[in-house]
Amino acid sequence: MKKITLLSAILMFSFSLFAQNGRQVEDGLFKANLLAPGVSYELGIGSKTTLNLEAFLGFELNGGQIDIPISDYILG
């Protein structure tokens, strides 16, 4: 059982050694988000490095209530 565990650990480690060979990023990636309105542009500045630029519109929904005295609306 120990031999199988050791062999599987060696195999997993050897596969991870080749995980980052070559260029891994795109030259430019544009993304538009409709759920939380905004845009994003990801720029590849190196073979494994990116720069992410984002602009979005943030808003907040509030469950509060307006506190206006009823006496302001009563004529008399």
Order of alpha helices (4+ residues) and beta strands (2+ residues): alpha-beta-beta-beta
